Structure formats: structure tokens, C-alpha cells
């Protein structure tokens, strides 16, 4: 059953890839997005790094919840101006991403103690029943997020920095 926990991550990755590869490349990114999107990704890198390297305890959980809430709110920061720069289809995709964002961070929060061998409620242990692979998944997710962050910084701020921005 553990594989079901990966579904929201896969959906989010597909949606981000489409947003990035289709919408962003097509219209170009203004400076506020070239800077803001890597910051959004960095907030998820911090959340994922936290669940990998910080031991799960009742006192470390509240800080993760704060990180996840902050990240969830942070990614919505651009929507006030997206409505002027993006077509409705891209805004819909953003809504989907905003829905998936807290879901993936919540699932990562459930995987966290399991991946560290912490005893949990039986229903969680039955659902997330492969701690070694879930631990490996978190490392893989962290690595992909770091690579995506580097890509966002380099591609949008160095390689395509001067691409004309098309307002939709």
C-alpha cells in the first residue's frame, strides 16, 4: 500500500513539468517569477530536508508543520499578478498545484517517522509498510527538488534571462 503515498508526488511532478515546460517556456517569465519560483522550490527543499535529517519527535513535529504551512502560503504569493500574465488554463493548473502542495507535504510528514523506524498507529504502519523504500524515496525527492531549484535559477536567470515575456 505504500506506493499509494507516492501518487500525489507524481501528480505534482507532472503538473509542474507541464507548467514549466509548456506555459513558462511559451510566455517567458518576468523577473518576479524568475526570482519567486526558485524561492518556492527552496521552501519545499527545506521541508524535505527537514524530514530526512531531523529525528521525528513530538517536539520536532510542530516545526515541520510550521515549515509546511509557510511553504504552502509562500507558493500562492504570485497569484495576485498571475491573473494578468497567465491564461485561464495556466491559472487552473496553478490551482491544481496549490491543492497538491499541502497534500504532498502532509504525506511527507507521515513518511517521516515511518522512514526513521518510529512506531505509529497501526493504520499508518499498514499504509506505509515499506520504510526502506520510503526513506529512499525521500532522498530521491530531495535530490530532484535540489536539481529543479538549480535548473530554475540557471535557466530562468542566466540562460533565458532576456527571453521576451508575452502577456496573455
Secondary structure as UniProt FT lines:
FT   HELIX           2..6
FT   HELIX           7..18
FT   HELIX           19..24
FT   HELIX           25..27
FT   HELIX           31..53
FT   HELIX           58..74
FT   TURN            75..78
FT   HELIX           79..85
FT   HELIX           88..115
FT   TURN            116..117
FT   HELIX           122..127
FT   HELIX           131..154
FT   HELIX           155..159
FT   TURN            161..162
//
